[in-house]
Amino acid sequence: MKASGLQPVEQQTPEQARAERAQMMARFQPLPEYSAVGVEDRVIAVEGREIPVRVFTPERDGPSPVVVFFHGGGWVTGTLETHEPYCRALATEARAVVVSVDYRLAPEHKFPAGLEDCRDATEWVLRHAEDFGGDPGRVLVGGDSAGATLATVVALLLRNGKDLPGLAGQILLYPATGHYDPPTRSYLENGEGYGLTRKGMIWFWDHYLNDRSEAKDFRVSPLLAPSLAGLPPAFVVTAEYDVLRDEGQAYAKRLEESGVAVTHVYAEGMNHGFAASANQFPYLTQAKDVLRRLADWVAGIQ
C-alpha cells in the first residue's frame, strides 16, 4: 500500500476512494479454484424500490445453506465486484448459496438507507430461498467490516421473526459495533500503520451518519442493544492489529453472556480486512484457514 503511493482514504473524496477500489479489482486475477461457481445478477423488488443482488451457486447435491452477504467498505466504497472473489470462495468452501447485496451507499444515502436494503433483502431471501435451491431453515446473514455491522443489526431486527423463518446464524468478520467516540484501546494502539486507521474510520463514520447523535442508536452501534438474547449462533472474527479489534471482542463476549453460541476466531498478527478483502485473503494462509473454519461451521448449522 505504501509502495502504491495512494493517498489515505481520509484525504480522498468518496468518488476517489471508489475509483481506487475499481482500479484494484480491474487488476485482480480470477482464482481458478473457485471458477465453477454459478453467478447470476438479480433484482429484488421491495416497497417501491429495487435492490440488486448477485447470487453465487456452488456445485452441490440438494438444498444448501444460504448466506445473505453484505460487503465491507465503510458503508461508502464497497461493491458487488470488490467482494465477488470472497463470495465465490465462501460459496465453494461452504457449499452454500451466497446472495451478495448491493445496498445503497453513503454519503448519497446515509443511515438507515443501506441497512433497510440489507434487512429487506434478507426478508426476501427467507421467503424465496427455495427458488434458488436454498434451504429456508438454514439462512444466515454475514459480512465483513461495515457489512458485518449491518449483519449484526439485521439479526437484531429479525430476532422476533414476524411471519418468517428465523435466521440460522450470523457471520461477523471484524465488525464495527460502536462509534469512534470514545475510542477503544485498539483504536489508539492500532490507529496508524496497519491499513485501516483511526482517521479512516472517522472518515467512514462521518460519511455514514446524518448526525453524530445517531451513534446512540443500536442500529448504528449494536453494542448498545439492550439485549442480545435470542440471537442466532455467531461466527466472529477479530484481528490483532485492527482498530476494530476491541469492539468486535466486546460484542462476542456480550453474545456469549446472553446465551448465544459463539465461535470466536482471534487472528494473531493480522490486520483489518485480512479475511475477505480481495487484496489480502487470496494470498494469506491465515485467511484461508479462517475461511475453511467458517465453512465447517456453516456445514454444522442445522
PEWO-V398585 format. One record per helix or strand of 3 or more residues. SS is the DSSP state (~ for helix, > for strand). FROM is the first residue (numbers start at 1). TO is the last residue. If there is no record, write none. Layout:
BEGIN
ss	from	to
SS	FROM	TO
SS	FROM	TO
END
This chain:
BEGIN
ss	from	to
~	9	11
~	14	27
~	32	34
>	38	46
>	49	57
>	64	70
~	84	94
>	97	101
~	113	132
>	134	144
~	146	157
>	169	173
~	185	189
~	198	208
~	212	216
~	222	224
>	234	241
~	245	257
>	262	271
~	281	283
~	285	299
END
